[in-house]
């Protein structure tokens, strides 16, 4: 597809860049689940223990991740290695 558009693709300058792409081909974590969570914050009423660190439970649900990814531009240059 990029060949048909005539876009000039910048080459990787470091092996780390190539390794990153190769490792990312199969994707990553899709779900992380723990069986038991315990919060400790002032909104819990009498169950709150001020002697313990304050903790919260957060649930995040993301929909249409594939559709969003397919609507993004493909990288063609300005690659950087994160260190």
C-alpha positions as CSV (number, residue, x, y, z in Angstrom):
1,X,0.0,0.0,0.0
2,X,2.8,2.5,0.8
3,X,4.5,1.7,-2.5
4,X,1.3,2.8,-4.3
5,X,1.2,6.1,-2.5
6,X,4.8,7.0,-3.4
7,X,5.7,7.7,0.2
8,X,9.4,7.7,1.0
9,X,10.0,5.5,4.1
10,X,13.0,6.3,6.3
11,X,15.3,3.3,7.1
12,X,16.0,2.2,10.6
13,X,19.3,3.5,11.9
14,X,19.7,1.2,14.9
15,X,19.2,-2.5,15.5
16,X,17.0,-1.6,18.5
17,X,14.4,-0.1,16.2
18,X,14.2,-3.3,14.1
19,X,14.0,-5.5,17.2
20,X,11.1,-3.4,18.6
21,X,9.1,-3.9,15.4
22,X,9.8,-7.6,15.3
23,X,8.7,-8.0,18.9
24,X,5.5,-6.0,18.4
25,X,4.2,-8.1,15.5
26,X,2.2,-10.4,17.7
27,X,0.8,-7.7,20.0
28,X,0.9,-7.5,23.7
29,X,-1.2,-8.0,26.8
30,X,-4.9,-8.0,26.1
31,X,-6.2,-8.4,29.6
32,X,-4.8,-8.3,33.1
33,X,-7.0,-9.9,35.8
34,X,-6.5,-10.4,39.5
35,X,-8.9,-12.4,41.5
36,X,-9.1,-10.1,44.5
37,X,-8.6,-6.3,45.0
38,X,-8.8,-4.4,48.2
39,X,-9.2,-0.7,48.4
40,X,-8.5,1.6,51.3
41,X,-9.7,5.2,51.0
42,X,-11.9,7.6,53.1
43,X,-15.0,7.0,50.9
44,X,-15.2,3.5,52.4
45,X,-16.7,4.7,55.7
46,X,-15.9,2.5,58.7
47,X,-13.9,0.0,56.7
48,X,-11.3,2.7,56.0
49,X,-8.0,2.1,57.9
50,X,-6.0,5.4,58.1
51,X,-2.9,3.5,59.3
52,X,-2.6,1.8,55.9
53,X,-1.7,3.5,52.6
54,X,-4.7,5.0,50.7
55,X,-5.6,2.8,47.7
56,X,-8.3,2.9,45.0
57,X,-9.7,0.4,42.5
58,X,-10.1,1.5,38.9
59,X,-11.8,-0.4,36.1
60,X,-11.0,0.7,32.5
61,X,-12.8,-0.7,29.5
62,X,-11.7,0.3,26.0
63,X,-13.8,-0.4,23.0
64,X,-13.0,-0.5,19.3
65,X,-9.2,-0.6,19.7
66,X,-8.7,-2.4,16.4
67,X,-10.9,0.2,14.6
68,X,-9.0,3.0,16.2
69,X,-5.6,1.5,15.3
70,X,-6.7,1.0,11.6
71,X,-7.6,4.7,11.3
72,X,-4.2,5.9,12.4
73,X,-1.4,6.9,10.0
74,X,1.5,4.4,9.5
75,X,4.9,5.6,10.7
76,X,7.2,6.5,7.8
77,X,10.0,8.3,9.5
78,X,11.4,10.2,12.5
79,X,11.9,7.0,14.4
80,X,13.4,7.2,17.9
81,X,14.7,4.6,20.3
82,X,13.3,5.0,23.8
83,X,16.0,4.5,26.5
